[in-house]
Amino acid sequence: MTPYPIEVYWSDEDGAWIAVAPDLSHCAAHGPTPHEAVAEVEDAIAAWLEAAQSTGRDIPQPSLRAARA
């Protein structure tokens, strides 16, 4: 699970659920269900972080602490 917050909303325009990682510029994904949108954005977050690290881009700290089970 990612430590970055994820926002999920329905988009009538796209006809899909959208999941956004607001701490990471332009990091978003979509899916037919909220769960699938979150799974997709978790993959997008991993790719975003990998690309940022490989290019030397600053990686922001998560704005919220991850909940602990």
C-alpha positions as CSV (number, residue, x, y, z in Angstrom):
1,M,0.0,0.0,0.0
2,T,1.3,3.5,-0.9
3,P,1.9,6.1,1.8
4,Y,0.5,8.8,-0.5
5,P,-3.1,9.8,-0.2
6,I,-5.4,8.9,-3.0
7,E,-8.6,10.7,-4.0
8,V,-11.3,8.8,-5.9
9,Y,-14.2,10.2,-7.8
10,W,-16.6,9.3,-10.6
11,S,-16.2,11.1,-13.9
12,D,-19.3,11.3,-16.1
13,E,-17.1,12.7,-18.9
14,D,-14.8,9.7,-18.9
15,G,-17.5,7.2,-17.8
16,A,-15.1,5.8,-15.2
17,W,-13.8,6.1,-11.7
18,I,-10.7,8.3,-11.4
19,A,-8.0,7.9,-8.8
20,V,-5.5,10.7,-8.2
21,A,-2.4,11.0,-6.1
22,P,-2.5,14.7,-5.4
23,D,1.0,14.8,-3.9
24,L,2.5,13.6,-7.2
25,S,2.1,15.9,-10.2
26,H,-0.2,14.5,-12.9
27,C,-0.3,11.0,-11.3
28,A,-3.8,9.6,-12.0
29,A,-5.5,6.5,-13.3
30,H,-9.0,5.2,-14.0
31,G,-11.0,2.1,-13.7
32,P,-14.6,0.7,-14.0
33,T,-14.8,0.4,-10.2
34,P,-13.3,2.5,-7.4
35,H,-11.2,-0.5,-6.3
36,E,-9.8,-1.0,-9.8
37,A,-9.0,2.7,-10.1
38,V,-7.1,2.7,-6.8
39,A,-5.2,-0.5,-7.9
40,E,-4.2,1.3,-11.2
41,V,-3.1,4.5,-9.5
42,E,-1.0,2.5,-7.0
43,D,0.9,1.1,-10.1
44,A,1.1,4.7,-11.5
45,I,2.5,5.9,-8.2
46,A,5.2,3.3,-8.3
47,A,6.1,4.2,-11.9
48,W,6.1,7.9,-11.0
49,L,8.4,7.4,-8.1
50,E,10.7,5.2,-10.2
51,A,10.9,7.7,-13.0
52,A,11.5,10.6,-10.6
53,Q,14.3,8.7,-8.8
54,S,16.0,7.7,-12.1
55,T,16.0,11.3,-13.4
56,G,17.0,13.0,-10.1
57,R,13.6,14.7,-9.7
58,D,12.7,15.7,-6.1
59,I,10.2,13.2,-4.5
60,P,7.7,14.9,-2.2
61,Q,6.9,13.5,1.2
62,P,3.4,12.2,1.5
63,S,1.0,14.9,2.8
64,L,-0.7,12.5,5.2
65,R,0.7,9.7,7.3
66,A,-0.4,6.3,6.3
67,A,-2.9,4.6,8.6
68,R,-1.5,1.7,10.5
69,A,-3.5,-1.4,10.9
